[in-house]
Amino acid sequence: MAHTRYPIDCMNTGTALAESRNDDPRGSSDEQDDVRRAAAGDVQAFERLYRAHVARIHGLTRRMLGDDLADEVTQDVFVRAWSKLDSFRGDAAFGTWLHRVAVNLVLGRRKELGRRRERFIGDGEAVLERESRTRESPTVRLELEAALERLPDGARQVFVLHDVEGYRHREIAELLGVTTGTTKAQLHRARMILRRYLSR
């Protein structure tokens, strides 16, 4: 697929985030139709996909890379998705495929920045509720976001992927190129740090 123009180059991420909704704003059949149209080069169809998914992708990039890079990397994710739509086979939902593209791009960006993954020894135990359970409390969410910024890079990656995004340890290990024992240890460390921070 040879697209000559990226449809979201000039879009403002902040505006798109404000216009997007937390739930899936389009039915699955509409989205599948937009994916087909976008793969054929329909810019407007891709822009609809962008607005439907930008909030979640931006949240992922912000949690894993911080505020400074979130807008830029979010745009990069959608540019990458646009250029690789011909590789989307429809075996999973478009949102699932896009999320994988985002995770891989985020991990690549972290490597470019020369950040070394940290590995920890230990065993994890559940000490924090999933972020999805705290959506009713903006204060708790803000405190959690601030606490995430304090985590070492490796621990934050695993915590976000496991406790926020819902990946299994085996999937995280494959994404990060580590063992499941390492991901469990990193998750344990992240939870301990967060519990100490949030209990103050």
N, C-alpha and C positions, 0 to 999 in steps of 0.2 A: 504494500500500500504506500503510494508516494504522495503524501499530503504536502502541499506547497505553503500552507499557512497554518500556524498554530492558533486555535480559536480563542485561547484565554490569555494570550500574551499581554493584551492591554486591559484585562479585567482587573478590578480592584478587589483584592481578597477580602478586605474588611467589609466592603459593600456586599459581596456575595455571601459572606458569613451572616450579615444582618438579615439578608433576604432568605437564607436557607432555614429549614425547620429541623428540629431535633429528630422527629420521626421521619419515616420514608415518605416524601411528599408525592411520589408517583407510584401508581400501581405497577405490579411486576410486568404485566403485558405491555404497558406504556414504556417502561424502562427497556425491555427487550427490543421493542421497536426502535427506540432511540439508539440503542447500541448498534443495531443493524444499519440504521441510517448514518450514524457517525462513522462506522467502519467504511461506508461507501463515500465518505467525504462531506457529509452534511454538518456544517459548522454549528448551526442552530441546535441540532440534536445533541451535539457534544456539549454545548453550553448548558443545556438543560441537565445533562448528567453531572456536569461540574457543579451547578448550583444545588443539586440534590445531595451531593456527597462531600462538598468542600468543608462543611463544619466538622465532620468526623475526622477527615484527613488532617485538617488544621490542628485539631485537638491532639491527635497522635504526634504530629511533628513538634508541637509546642512542648508536650510532655517529655519527649525523648531528646530534643535538641535545645529547648529553651525558647524564650520569646524572640530573641534577636534573629534567629534563623527561620522561625516558623513560617512567615509569609513567603519568603523566598523558596523554601523547600516545598511548601504546598504547591506553589506554581510549577516547580520542577516536576512534581509528581504527575500533575495533569498534562504537562507537555510530554512527559515520558509515556503516559497512558495513550495520548492521542497518536503518538508515533508508533505505538506497539499494538494498536487495536486489532491489527490483522492476526495477532497471536492469541487473541481471546477466542476460545473455542466454545464457550457457553457451558462447560462442564460444571461450573459453579456460578453463583450469582455474580453479576458485574461488580457489586460492592465488595465481595470477597476477593475477587481478582485484583481490584483496585487497591485494596488494603495491603495485599501482598506486594504489589508494586511499590507502595509507599514505604513499607517496612524495609524492603531491600534498598530503596534509595536512601532512606535515613541511615541505615547501617553503612552504606557506602560513603555517605557524607561524613559520618563520624570517623571513618577510617582515613578519609582525606585530611581531616583536621588533625590527624596524628594522635587521636585519643586512644589510649590503650585500654582494652577491656580488663576489668579487675575480676579476679577469681577469689572466692572465699570458701572456707571449709565450714561445714555445719549442716544442720538439718532444719527444714522449714516447718513452721507451724502457723496456723491461721490466727492472726491477732488483730487484723483489720477487716472491716466489712468492705465489700466491693464498692467502688466509687458510685456505681449505679444506685446503691442504696442510700446515698447521701445527697441525692439531687434536690431533695426538698429543703436542704439547709445550705444557703449560699455561704454562710460563715464557715461551716465545716469544709466545704469545697475549697474555699480560698485558703484555709489553713493547710489542707492537704496539698494544694498546688505549691504553696510556699515550702512545705516540707519536702516535696519531690525535688525541688531545686537543690536541696542540700545533700541529696544522695550521691554517692560515687557513681560514675557513668555506668559501669557494668550492672550494679545493683538496680539502678533506675531503669535500665533497659528491661531487665527481667521483670521487675515489678509492674511496669506499664504493660508489657506484653501479656503477663499472666493475670494480674489482678484487675487491670482496667480493660484490656482488649479481649481477654478470655482465651488466649492461646494455651495449649497443653505444654507440659515440660518438654515432651519429645519434639514438638513443633518448634519451640523456642531454641532448643539445642541445635536443631538443624539450621535454623535461621542464623544463629550466632556462631556456629562452628565449634560448639563446646559439648560436654557431656551433660546428661540429665542431672547427674550428681552436682555438677557445677551450677546449673540453673536453680536447683533447689537450695543450694547453699547461698547463692546470691539473693534469692527471694527471702530467705530467712534473715539475712543481714539487713536487707531493705526494710523489712517489717519491724525489726528490732529498732533500727534508727528512727523510723517513722513513729513508732510507739513512744519512744523516749521524747521525741520532739513534740508530739501532740499532747503528751501528758503534762507538759510544763504549764 
